[in-house]
Amino acid sequence: MSGDLQELRLGGKAKLAAILACLEATPDDPALVALLSEAYLAPLGQVIGITGPPGVGKSTLAGALISAYRAAEKSVGVIAVDPSSRRTGGALLGDRVRLRTDPEDQKTFIRSMAARDQLGGLAEITFGAMVLMRAVHDIVLVETVGVGQSETDISMAADSVVFCVQPGSGDSLQFMKAGIVEIPDIVVVTKGDMGPAATRAKADVKGALGMAAEASLGWGVPVKVVIATSGEGLPGLMDEIAEHWHWLGRENRLAERRRLQAESWLKQAIKERYGREGLKRLGAISLAPETAPFGLLAKAD
């Protein structure tokens, strides 16, 4: 692998695809670690996590957001995390098939990645892929597998977490019981064309949110109803995503959020490689501001 961040930004989809292939094949390559560190310290875009139970319409919503952001002349990178194939270890469903985009559009890049053994769908390499994409694109969407409480993993990668709830499925109550009520920054009731069921789902979610202690440092979690197939409600959702981005930009919230994410990723990566005992032997692990975690992981080897 060769190249620096400037080459990555100028190289288009082909260059990014080659770097991501290297990330999956040889994540500890010294040149790649250097590039990851450079990208970590030079972010451009907002990372939006889209999560929720299977079948809730995450891919449909992601497709609608891609089209809307491209219409606003923003470049978009997408990480679609799919279940792993037991045979190959690769992504099983291939969200790139479900997300329809113009293959000639150099400002849209979609990559399916395997969840591997991570229930929440965020394998160790997903964090690195996100760091690379946010250094290149204005918007990065990370769509997770969505399998219950492990959806909390998305908070380790996204600046803004969008949790999807489907009307009439009991998702809102399960959402509350699963202990992830404090994870979302925005909740979306999908399939808003279901009418009264969507209205009830919105009320249920608001009730669930109201029962949780506010642990979001003053951010009130909005609940939006969207019909992704028609685009109804989508502008309002995008306004909330933009408002959360502006909120993060105040009082050093974004920098601290990303630092804590990187620190959590570093601890998780060390534990995956060396187990709990290995993590324990390394002692307290903390990441200073403006310090990339990738070189520290390489040193742990």
N, C-alpha and C positions, 0 to 999 in steps of 0.2 A: 504494500500500500504506500502511496506517496501523495503529497499535496498538503496545502495548508487551507485555512478557512477561506481566504480570498479565492483560491481555486475552486473550492466547493461552491461558493456563492456564484461564481461565474460559469461553472460547469454544467448547470442545468440538471434535468432529471437523470441523465445518464451518469453523471458524476456522483450524485447523491445515492443512486441505486447501487453503484459500485462500492461506495463507502459503507453502506448498510449491509451489503453482502459480506464485506470484510468484518464488520462488527459481529455478524452471526457466526462466521467461520473462525476468526482469530481475534477475539475481543481483547487480548492482552498484547497485541502487536504494539511495540513502542511508538511507532509513528502514529498509529491510531489513537493511542492514549494521549499523545501530545495534541492531536487534532481535537479530541473530545474536550480536553482541558481548555484549549483556545476557544472552542465554541461555547463552553459553559460560561466563560467570562465575557462573552460578547453576544448576549441574547438580543433578538429583535422582536419576536412575536409573543402573543398571548397563547397559552396552552389551555384548551378547553376539554375537560374530561366528560364523556357521555357514558353514563352507566345506568343500570336498572336491570330488572329481571329479563330472562330470555323471552323473545317474542313481543316485547313491549313497543318495538318500533324504533330502536336506536339507529339502525342503518338508514331507515327512511328519513329520520330527522337529520342525521349526518349529511345525507345527500342533499336535503333541502338547504342546510346551512352552507354547504360547499357552493351551491349555485348562487345563493344570496351574497356570500362574501366575494365571490368572483365578479358578480354584477357590480359590487362596490369597489372593484379593482384592487382587491386584497389577494395576495398569494396565499395558497392554502396547502398545508401538508397534513396528511391523515395517517395515523397508525391504527389499523383495524386489528385488534387482538382477537384471534380465533382459538377455539380448542385445538389441542395438538393431535396430530395423527399418531396413533400408536405404532404404525409401520415406519413412517419416515421421520417423525418428530417435528414435522413442519406444520404450518397452519392448515386446518382441516376444511373449513368452510370457504375461505377465500372471499373476504368482504369486497375485494376489488371487483368481483363479478357483480355484486349487488349494488355497488356505488357507480352510477353511470356518469362518466365525465368524458370530456373531449381528450382523446389520447394525444392530440397535437398541442394541447394547452400546456405550455412550459411552466405556468404558474400554479398548476395543480399536481400534486404528487401523492399517490396512495400506496401504502405498503401494508400488506397483511403480515402479521407476526404471530408465532405460536405462543400460547400461554405456557407451554411446557408443563412443569409440575406446580405451577402457581395457580391456586384456585381463583384468586381475584383477577387473573389474567395479565399480571404485570411481571414478566420474567426479568431477570437481571439486565438483559440487553435492551429491554424496552426503554429504560430510563436513558441510556446512551442515545438511542434512536431519537427520543424526544428532544434531547439536548441539541443534537445535530439539526433537527428540523426547525427548532425555534430560533436557531441562529441563521436560518435561511428564509423562513416564511413569516408572513405577517400574522397568520392564524395557524395553529396546530390543533387538530382534533384527535383525541385519543378515545377510541370506542372500545370498551371492555367486553369480555365475555358475559359477565353479569350472572353470578351464581350465589346470591345470598350475601351473608355477612362479609365475605371476602371482597365485596365491592369496595370496602374501605381502602383497599390498596390504591385506588385511583387518586386518593388524596396525596399520595407520595410522588405524583408526577404532574398533576394539573394545577394551574393557577386558579381556575374556576371550574367547579364540579357541577355538572348538570345531571340531576337524577330524574329518570323517566318513570312515570307511573301510568298504568293502563286502566281506563275506567272499567268498573265492574269485575275486577279480578281479585280484589282484596289486597292489592299490592301496598296500599297505603298503611293498612294495619300491620302487614308483615314487615313493612319498612320500619314502623315504629318498634315492633317486637325484636327485630334483628339487631337493634343497638346501633344503627347507622344513621339515626335521625340527625346527628350533628355533623355529618359529613358533607351534605350538599350545600352549595352556595345558591343554587337555583333549582327549583323543582318544576318539572314540566309534566302536565297531564297530556299524554298523547291521544290521538284519535278523538279529538274534541268534537267531531261530527256525531258522536254517540249521544249528544244532547244531555238529557237529565243525568245520565250515568257519569258523564264528564264533570258536571256541576257538583254531583255528590262526591266524586273522587277529589275534587279540588277542596271541598269543605273538610273531608276526612283528613287530607294531608295537612291542611292548616291547623286542624285540631291536634294532629300528631306533633307538628312542629311547636305548637303552643305548650305541649306537655313537657318539652325538653328544655333543660337549662340552656340559656343562650351562651354558647361557648365560642361565638364567632367574633368577639371583640367589637360588638356594635353593629354588625351587618345583619339586617333583618332579611331572612330568606324569603324571596318572592315565590309565588306559585302561579305559573302561567299555563293557559290552555292553548294547545296548538293543533292544527290540522296540517301535518307536514305535506300531505299529498297535494293540497291546494295552496299552501303557504299562509293560510289564515292564522293569525296569531304569531307568525314568525318574526315580523318586525319588532313586536313587543318583547319577545324573548331576546332578540339581538340587542335591544336597548338595555335590557337588564344585564346582559353579559358585558356590554360596554361600561355600564355604570359600576359593575363589580371591579372591572379593570381599573377604572379611575379611583375607586375606593382603595384598591390595593396599592396604587401609586402614592398614596398619602401616608405620612408617618412611618415610612420605611417598611410597610407591611409586606410588599412584594419581595423585597430582598430577603427579609427574615423568613418568609414562607419558603422561598426557594432554598435558603441555607438549611433550614430544618429538613426539607425534603431530601436534599443531597446527603445530609448527615444520616437520615434514616435509611436511605438507599445504601450507603456505605456499610452501615452495621448489618443490614440484611444480606448484602453481597458477601461480606466476610463470614457470616453465619452459614450461608449456603455452601461456601467453599470449604470451611474448616469446622463447621458444627458449633454448638454452643460452647464447648470447651475451648475451642480455638478463639472464639470471640472473648471469652472470659480471660484468657491468657494475655490478650492484647490490652486489657484494662479499659479504662474510660476512653471513649472515642468521641471527640468533638471536632467540628469543622469551623474554622475561623471564617469570618466574612471575606469575600473575594478570594476564596481558596477552592479550587476544583477537587472533587473527591477521587477522580480516576487515578491520578498519580499516587495517591495514598493507598488505594487498593493494590496497585502494582507493587508498592513497597511492602505491603503485608505478605506478598508472595515470597 
